[in-house]
Amino acid sequence: MAENFSFDIVSDFDRQELVNALDQVKREISQRYDLKGTETNLDLEKENIFVTTNSELTLNSVNDILRQKAIKRKLSLKIFDYGSIENVSGNKVKQTIALKQGLNQEIAKKISKKIRDQIKKINVSINGETLRVTSKSKNDLQLAIKLLGELEEAHNIPLKANNFR
């Protein structure tokens, strides 16, 4: 009897690592000479990060620090969707950074089709915000995992393989 192997493709990130990265950013802002006294605030909500500070220059520096800390914590930079910069009261600027998570149906269909076109003896099914990839061959699954890098670049979303069986 042939055994089926499978894994799931998800677009997700480790929220605790994001919290840790933001704590490191806040600590660096409080210690850096050029950022002291800028009244910079970073607020993390369920799907957004709000950055409020006194100038666009400071905002760019804070975003650079955020990217550095995220990379060190092995978070994909593709999870950040930078919104436009708004002027708010008191000569401050605010930027909303949306956190990308989950696969929408349109992108899931495109990814599924691409995998099936590249690897013939593989099945891909859409389960909500995840894709289940199954095959009788572990080698085909390994090829699908290698293909994830290309798909990440093509759709500009973070993709991970997990739940191996």
Stockholm file with secondary structure:
# STOCKHOLM 1.0

chainA/1-165         MAENFSFDIVSDFDRQELVNALDQVKREISQRYDLKGTETNLDLEKENIFVTTNSELTLNSVNDILRQKAIKRKLSLKIFDYGSIENVSGNKVKQTIALKQGLNQEIAKKISKKIRDQIKKINVSINGETLRVTSKSKNDLQLAIKLLGELEEAHNIPLKANNFR
#=GR chainA/1-165 SS CCCCEEEEEECCCCHHHHHHHHHHHHHHHHHCTTTTTSCCEEEECSSEEEEEESCHHHHHHHHHHHHHHHHHTTCCGGGEEEEEEEEETTTEEEEEEEECCSCCHHHHHHHHHHHHHHCSSCEEEEETTEEEEEESCHHHHHHHHHHHHHHHHHHTSCCEEECCC
#=GC SS_cons         CCCCEEEEEECCCCHHHHHHHHHHHHHHHHHCTTTTTSCCEEEECSSEEEEEESCHHHHHHHHHHHHHHHHHTTCCGGGEEEEEEEEETTTEEEEEEEECCSCCHHHHHHHHHHHHHHCSSCEEEEETTEEEEEESCHHHHHHHHHHHHHHHHHHTSCCEEECCC
//
